[in-house]
Amino acid sequence: MRAAHTRLMRLLLMTIALTLVAASCHGAPLTIYFKDGAYVTFDTDKIDRMVYASPSGQSAASALPFKFTTVISEEEFEDGLGSAWLPLSAAGGNFDRFAKVRNGFVVVDVPAGNCWGKTGVMSAVPVVTVSADSPNTVIVRVDPAKNDSFVISLSPVLYADTWLQTNLWFHYASAQPGSPAGCYYADAHGAFKYGGTGELRPNTQSVPEWIAITVRPGAADVFIQGEASPATGSFPWMTPGTQLYVHIFSHARVDGGSSLLALDSVTVVK
C-alpha cells in the first residue's frame, strides 16, 4: 500500500506539473475537477510555483531542487527485484544472508566481521545516459531511520564490486558519536582514477531521505537533501552517449564494520 500510494501521488504531482508547463506555454487556463462536482480554474500566467506538503511537512518543491520534464524509469521494489534489478554481493557482502525485499524496500543489515559488506542491488541494464541536451538524473530514496553507510555508483560496466571498474562512486556515512556525517565521491579506478574526488561534510547531520546525481559530459552534480548546493566532480570518461548501470549497496565505514541500508526507490528523470 505504501508503494502504491507513493507512486500514485508522484504520478499526480508530475501530471499536474507537466500540465502546467504545457498550459503556460499558451497562457491557457487550468481547471481541476473534484469528485464532489466542484471545480476550480487557474490562470496559468499568474501561477508562480506549486508546493505539495507531504505528511512529514516537507514540500515537493524543496525536496527536489532541480528541474525535469520526463520520468525515464522508476522502481519502487513493490514486487521484489523483478527482471530490472539484480542482487549485488561483493567484498564480504551476501544478498541471500543480509538482504530482503519487503513492503517496497530493499532492506540490508550487514553485521560486523564481513569485510566491507557490500550488499544491495544493481540495474540489469544501463538506465542512465550521458547527454548534453537532456542531462539524466538518478534519484535514490531511502528510509533515513534504517541507513548508516551506503554507496551509489554509476558505471559503464555491470560489475558487483564496482570499485574495481571505472565509475562515479558516492559514499554516504551517517553521523556517529564523535564523528559527523560525511560523504566521499570519486572517479574511482579506471583510466581516470580519482579524476574528480572530494570529501564533503554535510551541513545537515540527519540521514537524507534522498540523494540525486545528475550526469552530463565530463562532469556530475551530487544533490543531497538539505544542502544548499550540489557537489560537482570531474569525470572525463563521461562522454556523450555513455550508458551507465546503477549500483546501490551497503558499505561499512571501516573494513570489518557493520552497515545498514533501506532502499525505497530509484527514479531516473531528464
N, C-alpha and C positions, 0 to 999 in steps of 0.2 A: 504493500500500500504506500509506503514512504516513497519508493522509487517512482511508482506510477503517478502519485500526486506531484512530486517534484518535476517530473517530465512534463506533465500537463501544464503546470504553472509556467515553466520555462517556455513551452511552446506558445502559450497565450501571450506572454510578455513579448516574445520575439515577433509574433504575428502582429501585435499592436504596433511595435516599434517599426517594423518594415512597412506597415500600412501608413504610418505617419510619414516615413521617408518618402514613399511614393506620392502620398497626397500633397505633401508640402511642395513637391516639385511643380505642382499645378495649382497650388493655392486652393485646393478643394476642401470642403467641409468633411469632417469625420463624424459619423453617427454611430453610437453604441446602443444596442437594444438589450433590455434586461428581460428576464423570464416573466416578471410580473406585468409586462406590457409597456413599462415606462421606457423612455429613451432620452438620450442627451446628445446634442450636436456641438462639436467644437470647430472653431475657425482655426485650421492648422497653421495659418500665418501668424497667429498670436501665441502658439504653444512654444515655450522655451525649452522645456525638458519634461520627462516623465520619471517619477520616482515611485517604485513599489516598495512598501515597507514590509519586510519579511517578519515572521513570528519572532525572530531574535532581535528585531529592531533595526537590522541593517538593511539599507536600501540597495536595490539593484544598481542604481547609478553609482554609488560609492563602492560597490563590490567589484565592479569591472571598469577600471579607469582607461579603457581603450575602446575603440570603435570597431565594429564588424557588421557585415550585412548578410553573411551566409554561414550556416552551420554545415560543415562538410561531413562530420560524423559525431556521434555521441554514444557512449557506452556507460550504462549505469549498473551493469552486472546483476540485474534483476533475475536473469535466467542462468546465472553462472558465467563461466568464461566464454561459452559458445565456441564458434569457429573463428572469431575475430581476434581472440587473445589466447596466449599460451602461458603455461606456468613457467616461472623463472626460478632456478635454483643454481647458486654458484658460491664458491668460497665459503663452504660450511653451511650454506642455506639449503633448505629442503622443503619444497612446497607441500609435499604429502604429509610431512611431520608438523610443520609450523604454520601452515596456512589453511584457511577455509573460506568459502564464499557463502555468506548468509545475509538475508534481509537486504540484498543490494549492495553489500560491502565485501571487499576482499580484505579479510582480517588476518594479519600476520603477527605472531608473537614468538620471537626467537629468544630462547634463554641463553644465558652466558655460557661460554665454553664452546662456541661454534664458529670460530674464526671470525670473519666479517659478517656471516649470517645473511648473505644476500638472498632474499626470498620475496617473490612478488609476481608480476606479470609483464609480458612483452607483446606488442602487437604482431599478429601473424603476417601482416603485410605492411608496407610503408603507408602511413596515414598523414604525414606532413610533407609538403613540397616547398622547397625554397623558391620564392618568386619575388621579383622586384615590383611587379604591378599589383599583386594581391598577396601581401605577406600573410603567411599562415600563423595562427596562434594555437597552441595546445594549452587547455585549461584543465588543471588537475585539482579535484576537490577531495578533501579528506575529512575525517572526523577528528577534530583537534584534541578531543579527550583521550584518543587512543593512538596517538602518534608521538614519537620522540626522536626518531632518527631515520631518514629515508632519502632515497636518491631518485631524481628524474633524469633520464639520459636519452638523448636523441642521437641516433647513429644511422649512417647509410648501410650498416651491416646488422643483421639479426644475429645476436650472439648473447648468450645468457650472461657471461662475465664481460659485459660491455666495456669495462675499464681497459680491457686488452685491445680494444678496437678504437679507431678514430671516432670521437663522439663529443657532444656537448654534455658535460657532467655537472649536475647541480645537486648538492648535498645539503639538506637542512637538518640541523640538530637543535632540539628544544633546550630551553634554559634548565639548568640543573643547579642544585645547591653549590654555590661557589663558582659557577660557570654560566655566563649569559648565553642566550640563544645565538647561534651562529650559522652562517651559510658559506659554502665554498663552491665556486663554479670554475670550470676549467675546460680548455680544449684538450681533452685527455688523450694521450698517446697518439699513434699515427704519425704521419709526416710533419704535422704541425703541433706536436705535443706542447701543451702549455702556452700556445699562442695567445689565448685570451684567458686570463686567470685572475682570481681575486678572492679575498675573504671579506665577507660582509658581516656587520653587526646590526641586525635589525633594530629599529627604534622600538618596535612593539615586541615585547618579550613573550607574549602568548603565542601558541602554535596557530598559524594562519589556517583558515578554512579552505583557502585556495592559493595556488601558485600558477602563474601563466608565463609561457615562454613564446615570444614572437621571433620568428626567424626571417631573415632577409639575406640577400647576397653578401657574404663576408662578415656578418655580424648577427647578434641575437640580443634581445632585451628580456630580462627576467623581472616580472612583476610579482610582488609579494603583498598579500593583503595587509593593509595598514601602513605601507610605506608610501612616502610622498612621490617618489620617482623610481623608475626601473633601474636595474644594474645592467650595463651594456658590456658585452665581451666581443672580442675579435675572433672570427672563425673563418680563416681563408679558404678552407675546403668547401664551405657552403656556397657553391656556385649555382646559378640559376638552373632550375630543373632537378637539383639533387633531391632525392626522396629519402625520407627518414622514418625509421622504426622508433617506436616509443617504448622505453623500458622504465618501469616503476617498481621499486623494491626497497625493503628494509635494509639498513646498513648500520652496523654498530659504530659507535664513536671511536672505539679503540678495538684492536684485534682481541677477540675473545669476549667482547662485551655483549649485552643484550640489546634488543631493538624491537620497536613496535611500529606497526603501520595499519591503518584502517582506510583503505581507498574507497571513496564514494563513487566518483565518476571521472571520465576522461572525455573532454569535448574538444574538437578541432574546428576552428572558425577562420574566416578570412573576410 
